[in-house]
């Protein structure tokens, strides 16, 4: 049974409080966009796809409860609420992609023949609700593409994977991105083992990924962040899979802090390195990674553990939530629901895929196997 981090039934939204895992399993009710903003900002919900889905569904929940006096009032309210939700964690681009899509859908519905405030409201809520199942389908498509590609790269040998942060069911609407590829390999009997980093300072790997791996009965081992180089030197890993909070036009990728150093170490040891990200995480408006705004997190995340201070009082703290991995370190490619792309061909391939609107695999250049 797959973990369900996001529960949405009949207009009611509940999300698993990931700050309490692995010790407690408690679902929080999300009654409006203020609740949605809060759980995203506090990292009770995290993972770029999950941020987009939960933020959007919190809008659907609140929209259901309200009456609007005019079409203009409805459109302005939706736009304002979406801007508010994006502000919770701006580095993750998925909420911005949802903002764009929901605003576009709102204006299309407003201009339909015979549109009424009530019909627009109902159709808009239905569209937002569809994003939940859409995300699961996208994750499964990515997992299939990524698993097939890496098996060709390792010449059919069992895959020994390393992953960073949490990219599974808890980070998405279900199944996962990078961890989804691991799950797909496991289901095919082609996964030998999965290593996961602890992912300091928030310990998403130790608290969340390890929890998922045990829950799914996947053979796995937890390591400290500082052990990755030794692990690769000992040839205990042949592929690295990470997620992404934002991938820009040239393939540079922002992901959880520590991803960049894993990519450097992987290249040194000739270990293939993949980024697994839905097209909603890809931002073609930014030319390169140096244009990505990196979120700075509170210093207490570094100095304290569960409210107890572990660092010397008075020490300065630098706590960026993300780093940027240059495209040339992504040696395996960028895995999307449309296929696996060489970073240099990402923009052309993804643009073609988006234009096709019904073709599963992009017509752009895929990485040769």
N, C-alpha and C positions, 0 to 999 in steps of 0.2 A: 504494500500500500504506500503510495507516494505521500510525502508530507504536504500538508495544505497550509500554506502561510497566509493565504488570502481567502476568506470565505464570504461569498456574496450570494444571498438568497432573498428573493422577493423584496428587493430594495433595502435590505439590511446588510451592512458591511462590518465584518470583524477581521482583525489582523492579529497574527501571532506576535506577541511582544518578544522580540528577539534579544532584548537586553537581559531577559530572565533565563534564557537557554544557557546550558543544558539542564539546569536544575529545576525549573518550573515551566509548565506549558500553560500559558494564560493568554486568552484572546481578548483583545480590546475592541469595544464597540466604537465605530467611527460614525458620528451623527451628522457631521457637516465638514466643510472645507477647513475650518479652524482645527478640528480634530485631525484631519488629514495632514495639514501643514505641521502640526505638532509632532506626530509620530514619525514623520519624515525627518524633520529637523533634529529630533532627539535620537535618531537612528534606531528606534523601535521597529521601523521598517527601513531596510537598506537594500542596496542592489539596484542598479539603474533601471532595469525593466520593472521591478516591483514598485519603485518610486513613481514611475509613470502610470502604472495600473492603479495603484492605491490612491494617488492624487486625483486621477480622473474619476474613479468610482466615488470618492468623497464628494465630488461635484455632482455626480448623478444622484446620490443620496439626498443632498441638500436641495437640488433642483426639484425633485419629486414633491417636496414639502411646500414649495412656494407657489404663489400666484403672481402673475405679472400683468401690468396694466396696458402694456403695448409691446409690439415687436422690438422696438428700439430699446426699451427697458430691459427686455430679456437678453438681447445681444450684448448690451453694455455690461450687464451683470455677469454674464458668462466670461467675457473678456477680462473683466477686473479680477474675478476669482481665479482664473487661470494664471494671470500674472502673479498673483499672491502665492499660488502653489509652487510656481517655478522658483520663487525666491527662497524656498526652504533649503534647497541644496543645488545651487546653480551649475556646478561642474557637470553633473550627470545630465546629459542632453535629452534623455528619453521623455522627461516631463515637458521639455520645450517642444519636442516633436508632437506629443499629445496636445499641447496647447495649440499648435498650428493646425493639426487635423480637426480638433473640435471646433475651433473658430471657423475654419473653412466649411465644415459640415453645417454649422449654425447658419451661415450666410446662404448656403445652398437651400436649406430648408425654408428659410424666410422668404426666398424668392420663388418657391413652388406655387403653381397655380392652385388657388383655393386654400392656401395656408392660413391657419389660425394660430393664435398663441398656444392653444391647447395641443393642436396637432404637432406643432414645432417642438414643444416641450416633450411630448411623448416620444417622438422620433429621435430627438437628441439624446434622451436618456437611454433609449434602446441602442443607439450607436455606441455610446460610452460603455454600456454593459457588454457589448460584443468584443471590446478590447481585451477582456479577460481570457476568453477562449482563443482569441487570435494569438495572444502571446504564447500560450501553450503549444499551439500548432507551429509557430515560428521556432520555438525552442527545439521541438522534435525534428524539424527540418534541418536546423543547424547541426544537431547531434548526428544525424545520418550523414550529412556532408563531411563533417569533421572526422568521424570514425572511418569512413571509406577512404578519405585522403591520407590519414596517418598510416593506415594499414599498408597502403602502397609504398609509403616512404620508408617503412621499417621492413619492407620485403616479406610481409606476412608473419613476422615474428610477434609474439605477444607484446603488448604495449606496457611499459612501466612508466606511469605518468606522475608528474609533479604539478600541483595546482596551488594557487595563491588566493588568499581571501576566501570569500564564499560566493559561489556562482551556481548554486543548485536551485532546488525548489524554493528555498527560503529567500532567494534573491530575485525571484521571478514570480509569474503567476502559476508556475508549475514546471517541473522537469529540469530546467536549468540551462545555462549557456555552456561555459567551459566544463562544468561538472556534468552537464547533460551529455557531452561527448564521452566522458568517462563512463557514465551509465550505459550509453549505447554500446561501448566496447565490452562492458561487463555482460550485457544481455546477449551478446554474440559469442561469449566465451573467449574473447580476444584480449582481455585485460589481465595482465599478470599481477599488478599491484598498483596502488595509488598512494603517493606521498602527499601530505598537505602541510603547508607552513602554519605556524601559530598565528601569524599576521598581527604583530604588534603595531600600534599600541592598543587597538580595540579587540584584538584576539578573535576576529571573525573565523579564522581557520580552526583554532582550538575549540571555540565554543560552538560554532555553527557547522562548518564543513565536516569536522570530525563527527558531530552529531548525526549529520545526514549520511555519512559513509557507514557508520555503525547501523543506523536505522535501515539502510538499504542492503546490509550484509555484503558490502564491497570490501575486499581485502585491502587494508590500508594501514598507514603509519603516520603519526604526527611527528614533525620535526620543528626545531627552533628556526626562526628566520635565518639565523647565521650559519646554519648547517648545509645550506643548499649547494655551495661550491664543493664541499667535501663529498656530498652525496653524488654529484655529477662526476667528480674525479674518480670515485669508486665504480663508475659505470653502472650505477643502480637506477638510472633514469634514461629513457630514450625519447621522451617527448614532454614538453611543458605546455599546459593549457591554462590560459588566463582569460578573464573577462575584460570588459571595457566600460568605462563611464562615458567616454567620448572618443571617437576616431575621426580625424579630420582628413581633408582631401588628399594629402600626400601620404596617408597611412600612419602618421604619428598617432600614438594612442595614449590617452590618459586613463590610468587605472589606479587601484589602491597603491599607496606608497609601498615601495619595495619591489614593484614589478620591473622597473628599469634595471635594477641590479641583477635580477633573475635573468633578464634577457642578455645582459652582458656576459654573465657566467655561462649561460647556455651556449652562446656563440663560441666562446673560448673552448668549450668542451665538445663542440660539434653535436649538441643536443638540439633537436628541432623545436622551434618555439612558435606556438600558435596564439593568436588573439581570436576569441570567439565572441561575436557581437551581432545582435540583430541590426537590420538597417536603420531602425529607429535610434540607435546609438551612434550612427555615422553622420557627421556634420560636414557637409560639403561646402558650407559657407566660409569655413576657416581654412586657409591655405596650408598652415603648418602648426605643429604643436606649441610653438612659442606664443601663439595667440590664445591658448586656452587659459582661462582664469582658474587658478588652483585655490580651492577652499582651504582656509586655515581653521583648524579645530582648536577647542579650548585646551589650555596647557594642563588642566587637571587630568586629561586623558593619559598624559605621559607621567605625571608626577604621583597620581593616586591609583589605587586598585580597590574597587568597592568601598570608596570613601576613606581608605587608609593611605596616608602619604608614605611613599617609598623613596622619594627623592629628597636630597638635602634642601632645606628651606633656603630660598634666595637664589637658587640656580635659574638661569634663563632657559626658556623652552622655545623650540621651533617645531611646529606640529602641522605640516601640510598633510591633507588627507590623501592626496594623489601625487603621482609623478608622471612624467611623459616619457614613453619608450619610443625612440626614433624608429622610423619605418624600416631602416636597413637591418635592424636587429630582429625583425619579425620574419624569421627564416622559413617557417612553415606556411605562413599566409594568414589572411584574415578570413575567418569562417563566418559566413552569413547564411541566412535562410535561402539565398539565391545561389550559393556555391562558395568555393574557396578561392580567394583572389590574392594574387601578388599585390603587395601594397602599391606598387607603381601603377598597377592597372585597376586599382579599386574604383577610382572616380568614373572612368569610362564604363566599366563593367556594371557598377551599381546603377549608374544613370540609365543604361540600357535596360536593366532589370526593372527599374521603377516605371519606365515607359511601357514596358510590355504588359504590365498589370494583370497578368494571369499565367505567366511563364515561371515555373518554379526555379529553374536554373538560368542564370544570366547568359546572355549571348556574348558578353565580353570575354576577354582572355582569361581563362583559368590557369592556375599554376600547373605546369606540366608535371606529371607524376613520374 
